[in-house]
Amino acid sequence: MNMKKFFALMLVFLVMFPVLAETPKKVYKKNLPQGTFKKARNGNFVQYDSNGKKVGTYKLNNGELKRIK
């Protein structure tokens, strides 16, 4: 009898775990900044245009790039 209860519990857990697992959100943003980004030493991201000129500086805040300069 013990083995039957053990296998029943295992089956219940195997069914429960995928249901309780959190799926990541896919966020699609419109009008993302264009150009090349490089991470600076202070953690900010610097945006460069196609000619290598500095366009802007961004900071990562809650998964979003916020322009600071």
N, CA, C and O atoms as CSV, one atom per row, in Angstrom:
chain,resi,resn,atom,element,x,y,z
A,1,MET,N,N,0.811,-1.202,0.000
A,1,MET,CA,C,0.000,0.000,0.000
A,1,MET,C,C,0.852,1.262,0.000
A,1,MET,O,O,0.474,2.258,-0.617
A,2,ASN,N,N,1.976,1.240,0.670
A,2,ASN,CA,C,2.816,2.418,0.746
A,2,ASN,C,C,3.336,2.862,-0.616
A,2,ASN,O,O,3.403,4.058,-0.902
A,3,MET,N,N,3.698,1.913,-1.439
A,3,MET,CA,C,4.231,2.255,-2.762
A,3,MET,C,C,3.158,2.913,-3.627
A,3,MET,O,O,3.461,3.821,-4.401
A,4,LYS,N,N,1.916,2.469,-3.505
A,4,LYS,CA,C,0.834,3.067,-4.281
A,4,LYS,C,C,0.622,4.526,-3.866
A,4,LYS,O,O,0.422,5.386,-4.724
A,5,LYS,N,N,0.665,4.810,-2.567
A,5,LYS,CA,C,0.502,6.184,-2.089
A,5,LYS,C,C,1.670,7.054,-2.545
A,5,LYS,O,O,1.490,8.214,-2.914
A,6,PHE,N,N,2.873,6.473,-2.511
A,6,PHE,CA,C,4.059,7.220,-2.943
A,6,PHE,C,C,3.956,7.605,-4.419
A,6,PHE,O,O,4.207,8.756,-4.776
A,7,PHE,N,N,3.596,6.667,-5.264
A,7,PHE,CA,C,3.469,6.952,-6.692
A,7,PHE,C,C,2.319,7.917,-6.968
A,7,PHE,O,O,2.413,8.737,-7.881
A,8,ALA,N,N,1.255,7.834,-6.208
A,8,ALA,CA,C,0.141,8.773,-6.373
A,8,ALA,C,C,0.573,10.185,-6.006
A,8,ALA,O,O,0.237,11.139,-6.707
A,9,LEU,N,N,1.322,10.326,-4.904
A,9,LEU,CA,C,1.834,11.646,-4.523
A,9,LEU,C,C,2.800,12.195,-5.572
A,9,LEU,O,O,2.748,13.378,-5.908
A,10,MET,N,N,3.671,11.347,-6.083
A,10,MET,CA,C,4.611,11.782,-7.124
A,10,MET,C,C,3.864,12.251,-8.367
A,10,MET,O,O,4.237,13.252,-8.979
A,11,LEU,N,N,2.830,11.543,-8.733
A,11,LEU,CA,C,2.034,11.921,-9.898
A,11,LEU,C,C,1.357,13.270,-9.686
A,11,LEU,O,O,1.319,14.096,-10.598
A,12,VAL,N,N,0.828,13.496,-8.496
A,12,VAL,CA,C,0.189,14.774,-8.176
A,12,VAL,C,C,1.203,15.907,-8.249
A,12,VAL,O,O,0.910,16.962,-8.810
A,13,PHE,N,N,2.395,15.702,-7.688
A,13,PHE,CA,C,3.425,16.750,-7.736
A,13,PHE,C,C,3.901,17.017,-9.157
A,13,PHE,O,O,4.150,18.167,-9.520
A,14,LEU,N,N,4.030,15.973,-9.960
A,14,LEU,CA,C,4.455,16.167,-11.345
A,14,LEU,C,C,3.433,16.958,-12.154
A,14,LEU,O,O,3.803,17.689,-13.072
A,15,VAL,N,N,2.170,16.820,-11.827
A,15,VAL,CA,C,1.122,17.570,-12.519
A,15,VAL,C,C,1.055,18.999,-11.983
A,15,VAL,O,O,0.773,19.932,-12.736
A,16,MET,N,N,1.313,19.175,-10.681
A,16,MET,CA,C,1.184,20.495,-10.052
A,16,MET,C,C,2.308,21.453,-10.415
A,16,MET,O,O,2.048,22.636,-10.635
A,17,PHE,N,N,3.538,20.987,-10.485
A,17,PHE,CA,C,4.681,21.879,-10.677
A,17,PHE,C,C,4.613,22.700,-11.966
A,17,PHE,O,O,4.860,23.904,-11.904
A,18,PRO,N,N,4.295,22.129,-13.122
A,18,PRO,CA,C,4.208,22.981,-14.322
A,18,PRO,C,C,3.084,24.003,-14.236
A,18,PRO,O,O,3.181,25.075,-14.834
A,19,VAL,N,N,2.029,23.694,-13.509
A,19,VAL,CA,C,0.910,24.636,-13.378
A,19,VAL,C,C,1.317,25.821,-12.516
A,19,VAL,O,O,0.925,26.955,-12.793
A,20,LEU,N,N,2.101,25.567,-11.475
A,20,LEU,CA,C,2.506,26.626,-10.563
A,20,LEU,C,C,3.702,27.435,-11.070
A,20,LEU,O,O,3.995,28.500,-10.525
A,21,ALA,N,N,4.395,26.951,-12.098
A,21,ALA,CA,C,5.564,27.660,-12.608
A,21,ALA,C,C,5.133,28.968,-13.266
A,21,ALA,O,O,4.143,29.014,-13.997
A,22,GLU,N,N,5.885,30.021,-12.998
A,22,GLU,CA,C,5.562,31.331,-13.556
A,22,GLU,C,C,6.190,31.462,-14.935
A,22,GLU,O,O,7.370,31.165,-15.122
A,23,THR,N,N,5.395,31.907,-15.894
A,23,THR,CA,C,5.912,32.091,-17.235
A,23,THR,C,C,6.387,33.529,-17.393
A,23,THR,O,O,5.713,34.451,-16.933
A,24,PRO,N,N,7.533,33.739,-18.034
A,24,PRO,CA,C,8.040,35.102,-18.196
A,24,PRO,C,C,7.185,35.897,-19.187
A,24,PRO,O,O,6.645,35.345,-20.145
A,25,LYS,N,N,7.075,37.187,-18.940
A,25,LYS,CA,C,6.311,38.047,-19.837
A,25,LYS,C,C,7.202,38.492,-20.982
A,25,LYS,O,O,8.374,38.814,-20.788
A,26,LYS,N,N,6.636,38.504,-22.163
A,26,LYS,CA,C,7.349,39.042,-23.316
A,26,LYS,C,C,6.791,40.430,-23.567
A,26,LYS,O,O,5.600,40.600,-23.825
A,27,VAL,N,N,7.658,41.409,-23.489
A,27,VAL,CA,C,7.238,42.790,-23.656
A,27,VAL,C,C,7.753,43.286,-25.003
A,27,VAL,O,O,8.957,43.303,-25.259
A,28,TYR,N,N,6.839,43.680,-25.834
A,28,TYR,CA,C,7.205,44.232,-27.123
A,28,TYR,C,C,6.960,45.740,-27.083
A,28,TYR,O,O,5.833,46.186,-26.869
A,29,LYS,N,N,8.002,46.504,-27.285
A,29,LYS,CA,C,7.906,47.954,-27.221
A,29,LYS,C,C,7.949,48.531,-28.628
A,29,LYS,O,O,8.605,47.991,-29.519
A,30,LYS,N,N,7.254,49.613,-28.806
A,30,LYS,CA,C,7.294,50.324,-30.072
A,30,LYS,C,C,8.270,51.478,-29.960
A,30,LYS,O,O,8.468,52.025,-28.876
A,31,ASN,N,N,8.866,51.842,-31.052
A,31,ASN,CA,C,9.777,52.982,-31.153
A,31,ASN,C,C,10.950,52.882,-30.183
A,31,ASN,O,O,11.234,53.821,-29.439
A,32,LEU,N,N,11.622,51.746,-30.197
A,32,LEU,CA,C,12.816,51.609,-29.380
A,32,LEU,C,C,13.925,52.487,-29.940
A,32,LEU,O,O,13.954,52.722,-31.148
A,33,PRO,N,N,14.843,52.981,-29.106
A,33,PRO,CA,C,15.933,53.804,-29.611
A,33,PRO,C,C,16.800,53.015,-30.585
A,33,PRO,O,O,17.108,51.847,-30.348
A,34,GLN,N,N,17.189,53.657,-31.674
A,34,GLN,CA,C,18.002,53.023,-32.704
A,34,GLN,C,C,19.459,53.406,-32.507
A,34,GLN,O,O,19.760,54.438,-31.908
A,35,GLY,N,N,20.362,52.575,-33.010
A,35,GLY,CA,C,21.785,52.869,-32.925
A,35,GLY,C,C,22.521,51.787,-32.166
A,35,GLY,O,O,21.976,50.725,-31.866
A,36,THR,N,N,23.774,52.085,-31.865
A,36,THR,CA,C,24.619,51.143,-31.143
A,36,THR,C,C,24.702,51.556,-29.691
A,36,THR,O,O,24.878,52.734,-29.384
A,37,PHE,N,N,24.578,50.595,-28.802
A,37,PHE,CA,C,24.640,50.866,-27.367
A,37,PHE,C,C,25.861,50.184,-26.780
A,37,PHE,O,O,26.178,49.042,-27.113
A,38,LYS,N,N,26.544,50.910,-25.893
A,38,LYS,CA,C,27.656,50.335,-25.154
A,38,LYS,C,C,27.451,50.651,-23.686
A,38,LYS,O,O,27.006,51.741,-23.328
A,39,LYS,N,N,27.779,49.688,-22.839
A,39,LYS,CA,C,27.606,49.881,-21.403
A,39,LYS,C,C,28.843,50.570,-20.835
A,39,LYS,O,O,29.971,50.133,-21.063
A,40,ALA,N,N,28.618,51.652,-20.093
A,40,ALA,CA,C,29.706,52.394,-19.475
A,40,ALA,C,C,30.074,51.761,-18.139
A,40,ALA,O,O,29.365,50.883,-17.648
A,41,ARG,N,N,31.180,52.207,-17.553
A,41,ARG,CA,C,31.639,51.651,-16.277
A,41,ARG,C,C,30.664,51.916,-15.137
A,41,ARG,O,O,30.566,51.121,-14.203
A,42,ASN,N,N,29.946,53.027,-15.210
A,42,ASN,CA,C,29.014,53.374,-14.132
A,42,ASN,C,C,27.663,52.677,-14.265
A,42,ASN,O,O,26.773,52.918,-13.450
A,43,GLY,N,N,27.488,51.823,-15.265
A,43,GLY,CA,C,26.254,51.069,-15.427
A,43,GLY,C,C,25.276,51.696,-16.400
A,43,GLY,O,O,24.261,51.081,-16.727
A,44,ASN,N,N,25.550,52.899,-16.872
A,44,ASN,CA,C,24.679,53.549,-17.853
A,44,ASN,C,C,24.981,53.012,-19.247
A,44,ASN,O,O,26.048,52.448,-19.486
A,45,PHE,N,N,24.041,53.191,-20.155
A,45,PHE,CA,C,24.214,52.780,-21.541
A,45,PHE,C,C,24.360,54.038,-22.396
A,45,PHE,O,O,23.564,54.971,-22.289
A,46,VAL,N,N,25.381,54.049,-23.240
A,46,VAL,CA,C,25.635,55.191,-24.116
A,46,VAL,C,C,25.225,54.797,-25.522
A,46,VAL,O,O,25.595,53.731,-26.013
A,47,GLN,N,N,24.451,55.675,-26.171
A,47,GLN,CA,C,23.948,55.416,-27.518
A,47,GLN,C,C,24.803,56.175,-28.523
A,47,GLN,O,O,25.074,57.364,-28.350
A,48,TYR,N,N,25.229,55.473,-29.582
A,48,TYR,CA,C,26.011,56.073,-30.654
A,48,TYR,C,C,25.258,55.912,-31.962
A,48,TYR,O,O,24.565,54.915,-32.164
A,49,ASP,N,N,25.392,56.898,-32.860
A,49,ASP,CA,C,24.766,56.783,-34.176
A,49,ASP,C,C,25.699,56.023,-35.113
A,49,ASP,O,O,26.725,55.499,-34.679
A,50,SER,N,N,25.345,55.962,-36.399
A,50,SER,CA,C,26.127,55.179,-37.362
A,50,SER,C,C,27.506,55.781,-37.620
A,50,SER,O,O,28.405,55.074,-38.075
A,51,ASN,N,N,27.692,57.075,-37.339
A,51,ASN,CA,C,28.994,57.719,-37.529
A,51,ASN,C,C,29.875,57.637,-36.293
A,51,ASN,O,O,31.012,58.109,-36.329
A,52,GLY,N,N,29.401,57.067,-35.221
A,52,GLY,CA,C,30.174,56.956,-33.996
A,52,GLY,C,C,30.019,58.141,-33.068
A,52,GLY,O,O,30.742,58.255,-32.078
A,53,LYS,N,N,29.075,59.034,-33.377
A,53,LYS,CA,C,28.839,60.211,-32.537
A,53,LYS,C,C,27.906,59.835,-31.383
A,53,LYS,O,O,26.939,59.097,-31.571
A,54,LYS,N,N,28.206,60.347,-30.194
A,54,LYS,CA,C,27.386,60.064,-29.015
A,54,LYS,C,C,26.040,60.775,-29.148
A,54,LYS,O,O,25.986,61.984,-29.371
A,55,VAL,N,N,24.963,60.016,-29.011
A,55,VAL,CA,C,23.624,60.563,-29.185
A,55,VAL,C,C,22.945,60.788,-27.844
A,55,VAL,O,O,22.329,61.834,-27.637
A,56,GLY,N,N,23.043,59.826,-26.927
A,56,GLY,CA,C,22.353,59.948,-25.655
A,56,GLY,C,C,22.889,58.973,-24.629
A,56,GLY,O,O,23.655,58.063,-24.945
A,57,THR,N,N,22.470,59.186,-23.398
A,57,THR,CA,C,22.837,58.311,-22.290
A,57,THR,C,C,21.559,57.808,-21.644
A,57,THR,O,O,20.633,58.581,-21.398
A,58,TYR,N,N,21.513,56.519,-21.372
A,58,TYR,CA,C,20.325,55.881,-20.823
A,58,TYR,C,C,20.694,55.129,-19.553
A,58,TYR,O,O,21.829,54.682,-19.386
A,59,LYS,N,N,19.723,54.996,-18.665
A,59,LYS,CA,C,19.890,54.218,-17.443
A,59,LYS,C,C,18.811,53.150,-17.413
A,59,LYS,O,O,17.653,53.416,-17.735
A,60,LEU,N,N,19.194,51.944,-17.027
A,60,LEU,CA,C,18.247,50.843,-16.954
A,60,LEU,C,C,17.479,50.939,-15.649
A,60,LEU,O,O,18.067,50.881,-14.569
A,61,ASN,N,N,16.145,51.087,-15.750
A,61,ASN,CA,C,15.296,51.247,-14.577
A,61,ASN,C,C,14.087,50.334,-14.734
A,61,ASN,O,O,13.246,50.563,-15.604
A,62,ASN,N,N,13.993,49.299,-13.897
A,62,ASN,CA,C,12.884,48.339,-13.933
A,62,ASN,C,C,12.715,47.697,-15.306
A,62,ASN,O,O,11.592,47.507,-15.775
A,63,GLY,N,N,13.829,47.364,-15.947
A,63,GLY,CA,C,13.781,46.700,-17.244
A,63,GLY,C,C,13.548,47.619,-18.418
A,63,GLY,O,O,13.397,47.140,-19.541
A,64,GLU,N,N,13.513,48.926,-18.203
A,64,GLU,CA,C,13.306,49.885,-19.282
A,64,GLU,C,C,14.468,50.857,-19.332
A,64,GLU,O,O,15.031,51.221,-18.300
A,65,LEU,N,N,14.823,51.274,-20.531
A,65,LEU,CA,C,15.871,52.270,-20.692
A,65,LEU,C,C,15.248,53.659,-20.555
A,65,LEU,O,O,14.358,54.023,-21.323
A,66,LYS,N,N,15.715,54.424,-19.586
A,66,LYS,CA,C,15.239,55.807,-19.372
A,66,LYS,C,C,16.349,56.755,-19.781
A,66,LYS,O,O,17.488,56.609,-19.337
A,67,ARG,N,N,16.034,57.708,-20.609
A,67,ARG,CA,C,17.038,58.668,-21.073
A,67,ARG,C,C,17.363,59.662,-19.962
A,67,ARG,O,O,16.460,60.250,-19.367
A,68,ILE,N,N,18.658,59.849,-19.682
A,68,ILE,CA,C,19.059,60.780,-18.656
A,68,ILE,C,C,19.801,61.973,-19.214
A,68,ILE,O,O,19.838,63.019,-18.566
A,69,LYS,N,N,20.391,61.860,-20.388
A,69,LYS,CA,C,21.065,63.006,-21.044
A,69,LYS,C,C,20.824,62.953,-22.524
A,69,LYS,O,O,21.300,63.818,-23.258
